[in-house]
Amino acid sequence: MRTLYEIDNKRISTGNSKQIGDKEGRQKDWLDVEAPPAGIAQRVGDTWVVLDAYPADAVIVPASITPRQARLALFGVGLLDQVLTAINAMSEPNKSVATIEWEYASSINRADAWVSTLSESLGLTSDQLDDLFIVASGL
C-alpha cells in the first residue's frame, strides 16, 4: 500500500490523503510523495514549501472595456468631470484622436496611446489605471 496526497490547481496540499495498492498507477491531482508538512504546503519541484498564506488568484487586467464601463468607473472615483478638460489640454494630433475615441469608440483599449496619455493627465499611475480597468470590467 502507498499513501497519496491530494493537491489543488496551485499544487497546494488539500490535507487529504488516501491509500492505494502498490500496482495502481498515477492519479490526477494526487502525488505519491512524502507527507506534506503542517500548514499551507505547496509542492515545488521535489520538495514541499510552507507558505505564510494561501496565494491569491491572479487578477487579470482586461484588454478593453466599454465606454459605459469607463465612464461609470471614472465617475466612481470622481474623475469623470475632468476627462474633457484633460483631453482639451492635449496637443494636436493627440487631442483630436482622444476626442474621437472618447466620443465614438465602441471599446476602450488599455494599450492605446491615448488612454495612457489621458490617464497621466488625470494623475493616474499605470497601476491605478489597471485597477480602474479591473473595476470597470465588473460594472
Secondary structure, DSSP 4 states (H G I P E B T S, - for coil): -EEEEEE-TTSBEEEEEEEE-TT----TTEE-SSPPPSSEEEEETTEEEEESSPPPPPPPPPSEE-HHHHHHHHHHTT-GGGHHHHHHTSPTTHHHHHHHHHHH-SSEETT-HHHHHHHHHTT--HHHHHHHHHHHHT-
